[in-house]
Amino acid sequence: MLLRLARNVFKANERLSVTKTAGKMSMSFMAGGMSNGDNLRFFKNEIPSRPDGDYIDNIHSQWRGDYNKLEQHHNYIQWLFPLREMGVNLMAEPLTNEEAHAIRNDPVLIARAIKSLEMMLDFYGMSLTDNPITGPRVSRAPNWLSRYDHLDRSQHNYLRITRILKFLADVGLERYQNPILAHIAQEIKQGYLQNLKRSFTNFWLPTLRVPPFPRL
């Protein structure tokens, strides 16, 4: 009995230690004081996402259109769209100012960021085109109806969309935010994606930095 009690106390202390360590890591990351530069290395196709992920170029070429994988795999999204704060995947680092600056100013890295956006929009039933004169435009993908049905029932993807929109602003891709939300607003007005209304108003609109701001 005493031995079992001692073991339980040890395990509890071990879990507490891990929790405290993760908390310290998160605070340090948010202060910009700790980074291995993994986000930049991932965007340069030098390391795979973790855990159980892949290199960014492989994700773009092999994961796009694999909707089951994109839905069920929950760790890649924080690598494709890193934010300033620590997420639930402790193997993915928050984005530092230096990394955001590097991605913003490297045409190869920014092109990979746009490919990630295109892949996720396709997953949501949307298609992105970028005209050098008229700018980016989001429209329905060929399989939009089935993907809309999935998105309307998959609330954890609303958190993913929030992450994507914040990331776009962090790396200088604000021009894609408004077309995404303008398209979603139009679809909601037409009677689709009704479960997105709350996230649209409370979480997605506040990420916008460039007017005009779409409204429902």
Secondary structure, 3 states (H helix, E strand, C coil): CHHHHHHHHHHHHHHHHHHHHHHHHHHHHHCCCCCCCHHHHHHCCCCCCCCCCCCHHHHHHHHCCCHHHHHHCCCCHHHHCCCCCCCCCCCCCCCCHHHHHHHHCCHHHHHHHHHHHHHHHHHCCEEEEEECCCEEEEEECCCHHHHHHHHHCCCHHHHHHHHHHHHHHHCCCHHHHHHHHHHHHHHHHCCCCHHHHHHHHHHHHHHCCCCCCCCC
